[in-house]
Amino acid sequence: MAIGRDPPFRGTEGDERSVKVKSRSFDKAYYDRFYGHPGFRVADRQSIARLGNMVCAYLKHLELTVESVLDLGCGLGYWRPVIRRHFPAADYTGVEASDYLCRKYGWVPGSVVDYRADEPGDLVICQGVLQYLNARDARRAIANLGRLTRGALYLEALTERDWKEKCEQSVTDGDVYLRSADFYLRALGKSFVSAGGGLFLPRDSGAVLFDLERGAC
């Protein structure tokens, strides 16, 4: 989500409630710096388009109907044109905690922790959000994602191993709660099965996944 150079929090599940991620103002200056500056940009339209093309193609491969999309923590809305290209008739709802972005883009104010929708979404997107929540709220958010997802969930969250071994730390926000992948997979496993590539399907999904297409939960 954001880019920063501060050291990350590595509190365990038991002690991280006493650790607070620094409060930030997600205002115009913040997004101008972290999303507008080419030297600090964590993601752009092109990278999200590549990711979105993969996700949408996989949903088509699974023959899942996508008529409604919930994008929780939608930011600048980079997923919206991808959705419109692949599923032009789908209803897209962007949900954001940033008052600035809600005013600028007309997003629905809300949090993944407790957002309620009239109907669950055929595709729910939650990219780069859960690492900003403490353990209690992250679990609540995942339980809420289970309620909000009818067809498929795309989820991305920075883990401790990602930070140590896989990401470019100079352009990745480490001022977050770093947890193991197992933390997320255990919570997700209550409602979802993994389809790989960051996609999770509800346990009662009618989609057919062959054994080697399924992930760990």
C-alpha positions in Angstrom: 0.0 0.0 0.0 2.3 2.7 1.2 6.1 3.1 0.7 8.3 3.8 3.6 11.8 3.3 4.9 11.1 2.8 8.6 11.9 -0.6 10.2 9.0 -3.0 10.3 7.2 -4.3 13.4 7.9 -8.0 14.0 5.7 -8.5 17.1 4.4 -12.0 17.6 0.7 -12.7 17.6 0.6 -12.5 21.3 2.3 -9.2 21.8 1.5 -7.2 18.7 -1.7 -5.8 20.3 0.6 -3.6 22.4 2.4 -2.4 19.3 0.7 0.2 17.2 1.6 1.0 13.6 2.3 4.7 13.3 -0.8 6.7 12.6 -0.8 8.2 9.1 -2.8 10.8 7.3 -3.8 9.3 4.0 -4.3 12.7 2.4 -3.4 14.3 -0.9 0.3 14.9 0.1 0.7 11.2 1.0 -0.7 9.9 -2.3 1.2 12.5 -4.3 4.4 11.3 -2.8 3.9 7.6 -2.5 1.9 7.0 -5.7 2.7 9.9 -7.9 6.5 10.1 -7.5 8.2 7.7 -10.0 11.1 7.0 -7.7 8.9 5.9 -4.8 5.9 4.4 -6.5 5.0 1.0 -5.0 2.5 0.1 -7.8 1.3 1.6 -11.1 -1.5 1.0 -13.5 0.7 -1.3 -15.6 1.7 -3.6 -12.8 -1.9 -3.9 -11.5 -3.1 -4.5 -15.1 -0.7 -7.5 -15.4 -1.9 -8.9 -12.1 -5.5 -8.2 -12.8 -5.2 -9.9 -16.2 -4.0 -13.0 -14.5 -6.7 -13.0 -11.9 -9.5 -12.4 -14.3 -8.2 -15.0 -16.8 -8.1 -17.6 -14.0 -11.7 -16.7 -13.0 -12.8 -17.2 -16.6 -10.9 -20.5 -16.7 -12.8 -21.6 -13.6 -16.0 -20.5 -15.4 -17.0 -18.3 -12.5 -19.6 -15.6 -13.2 -18.5 -12.1 -12.2 -21.3 -9.7 -12.0 -20.3 -7.8 -8.9 -16.8 -6.8 -7.6 -15.9 -5.4 -4.1 -12.5 -3.8 -3.9 -11.7 -3.3 -0.3 -8.9 -0.7 0.2 -9.2 0.3 -3.4 -6.8 3.2 -3.2 -6.5 5.0 -6.5 -8.8 2.4 -8.2 -6.3 0.8 -10.5 -8.3 -2.4 -10.5 -11.4 -0.7 -11.9 -10.3 -0.4 -15.6 -9.1 -4.0 -15.5 -12.4 -5.2 -14.3 -14.2 -3.1 -16.9 -12.1 -4.6 -19.6 -12.6 -8.3 -18.6 -16.1 -8.1 -17.1 -17.7 -4.9 -18.7 -21.1 -5.6 -17.2 -19.9 -6.1 -13.7 -20.8 -3.7 -10.9 -17.6 -2.4 -9.3 -17.7 -1.0 -5.7 -14.5 0.7 -4.3 -14.3 0.8 -0.6 -11.7 3.0 1.1 -10.7 4.2 4.6 -9.1 7.4 3.3 -11.4 10.4 3.5 -9.3 12.1 0.9 -9.7 9.4 -1.7 -13.4 9.0 -1.0 -14.0 12.6 -1.7 -11.8 12.6 -4.8 -13.0 9.4 -6.4 -16.4 8.8 -4.9 -15.4 5.6 -3.1 -17.6 4.2 -0.4 -16.1 4.9 3.0 -15.4 1.8 5.0 -13.0 -0.7 6.4 -12.4 -4.4 5.5 -12.8 -5.1 9.2 -16.5 -4.4 9.4 -17.8 -3.3 5.9 -21.2 -4.7 5.1 -22.6 -5.1 1.6 -26.2 -5.7 0.6 -25.0 -8.8 -1.3 -21.7 -10.7 -1.3 -19.4 -10.1 -4.3 -18.6 -12.5 -7.1 -15.0 -11.2 -6.9 -13.6 -9.5 -3.7 -10.2 -7.8 -3.9 -8.2 -7.0 -0.8 -4.7 -6.0 -1.8 -2.0 -4.7 0.6 -4.4 -4.0 3.5 -4.3 -6.7 6.2 -0.6 -6.0 7.2 -1.8 -2.6 8.5 -4.1 -4.3 11.0 -3.2 -5.8 14.3 -3.9 -9.5 14.8 -7.4 -9.1 16.2 -8.5 -6.8 13.5 -6.8 -8.9 10.8 -8.7 -12.0 11.9 -12.0 -10.0 12.0 -11.2 -8.7 8.5 -10.6 -12.3 7.2 -13.9 -13.5 8.8 -15.6 -10.5 7.1 -14.1 -11.4 3.8 -15.7 -14.8 4.2 -19.1 -13.2 4.6 -18.5 -10.8 1.7 -17.2 -13.3 -0.9 -19.6 -15.3 -3.0 -17.3 -16.3 -5.9 -13.6 -15.6 -5.3 -11.3 -13.6 -3.2 -8.0 -12.1 -4.4 -5.9 -11.4 -1.3 -2.4 -9.9 -1.0 -0.7 -9.2 2.3 3.0 -8.7 3.1 4.5 -11.5 5.3 7.6 -11.6 7.3 9.3 -13.9 4.8 8.3 -11.6 2.0 10.0 -8.7 3.7 13.1 -10.6 4.5 13.7 -12.5 1.3 11.5 -11.3 -1.6 10.6 -7.6 -1.7 12.6 -4.6 -2.5 12.7 -3.0 0.9 13.7 0.5 -0.3 10.3 0.8 -2.1 8.1 -1.3 0.3 6.4 -0.1 3.4 7.9 -2.0 6.3 6.0 0.0 8.9 3.4 -2.7 9.2 2.6 -5.9 11.2 4.8 -8.6 9.7 3.3 -12.1 10.3 3.9 -15.5 8.9 1.9 -16.8 5.9 0.6 -19.5 8.3 -1.2 -16.8 10.3 -3.2 -15.8 7.2 -3.7 -19.3 5.9 -5.1 -20.6 9.2 -7.6 -17.8 9.4 -8.5 -18.1 5.7 -8.9 -21.9 6.0 -12.1 -21.5 8.0 -14.0 -20.1 5.0 -11.8 -20.6 1.9 -9.7 -23.0 -0.1 -6.6 -21.7 -1.9 -6.6 -21.8 -5.7 -3.1 -20.4 -6.0 -1.9 -17.1 -7.2 -3.5 -15.2 -4.3 -7.0 -16.5 -5.2 -9.2 -18.1 -2.6 -12.6 -19.8 -3.2 -15.3 -20.3 -0.6 -15.4 -23.8 0.7 -18.9 -24.3 -0.7 -17.8 -23.0 -4.2 -19.0 -25.1 -7.1 -15.8 -24.4 -9.0 -13.7 -27.5 -9.8 -10.1 -27.4 -8.6 -7.8 -30.3 -9.4 -5.6 -31.4 -6.6 -2.5 -29.6 -7.8 -4.4 -26.4 -8.3 -5.3 -26.2 -4.6 -3.0 -24.5 -2.2 -2.3 -25.1 1.5 -5.7 -24.3 3.0 
